[in-house]
Amino acid sequence: MPELSRFYGIIIRMFSIDREHPPKHIHIKYGDHIAIMELENLNITEGSLPKRARILAREWAELHQEELIEMWDTQQFHKIAPLE
């Protein structure tokens, strides 16, 4: 699973489509917490994150939402700048 970004202890990854399933989403890991965030609406659909990590992950995803959706569609993964 390619790692797309890492910031404030949050790791963002995306599986390749041949191992994954719709809807379009990213995997978020923070310490022992794991969550899945849909890319269309940026809601956490599985797992959970502490409030601060959830806010930071959503803020990052909002900034890069179009790029993330394009990455899912094309399966051309690359690193994305961390939240600063």
N, C-alpha and C positions, 0 to 999 in steps of 0.2 A: 504494500500500500504506500504510494508515494507521499512523502511529507511535503505539504505545501507551504507551511509557515510555522514559526515557533516564536512565542512572545509571552512574557510574564508567567512562564511555566505552563502555558497552554500550547498544545500541539494540535495542528489541523492537518488532517489527511483525507485522501479520497481514494477509494478502491477503483480498479479498472472495471469497466462495464461487464466484462465476461465473468467476473466474480461477484457482481453487485446486482441490485434490483432497483426498479423505480420506487418512489419518486427520486428525483435528483437530490443528492444530499452530501454532506461532509461529516466526517467523524471527528469528534473533539475529545481530547484527553487532557485532564488536569489532575495531577496526582493520582489518586485511586478512582477518580470519577471519570466516567465515559458517557458521552452523549452523541446523539445523531441529530443534526439540524437540516431541515429541508431547505433547499436553495430558493424555491419560489416564494415562500412566505417567511423564512428565517425562524420558524418555530422549532423548538426541541420536540422531537417526536418519540425518542427513546432515551432512556437513561436520565441522568440529572447532573447538574453542575452547581457549585456554590454560586450564590447570587452575583458576586463581583466577577467571577470567571464567565458566567453566562452573559453579563452585560458587555464585557470586553470582547468575547467571541462574536456576539451579535453586531457590535459596532464594527469590528473588522470585516465580518461577512457583508454588511451593508456597503462598505467602501468598495468591496471587490465582487459584488454579487454577479454582475454581468460577466466578468472574467471567469468566475467559478462555473457558471452555467455553460459558458463556451468551452471550458476545459472538460466538463462532463460530456458535452455533445461531441467534441472532437477527439477526446481521449489523449490529448497532447498536454501532458502535465509539466508544470514548471513551478519554481519557487515564486512566492508572492511576498512582497515586503511585509514585515511584521508591523503591528500596531505600535506606535511610538507615543 
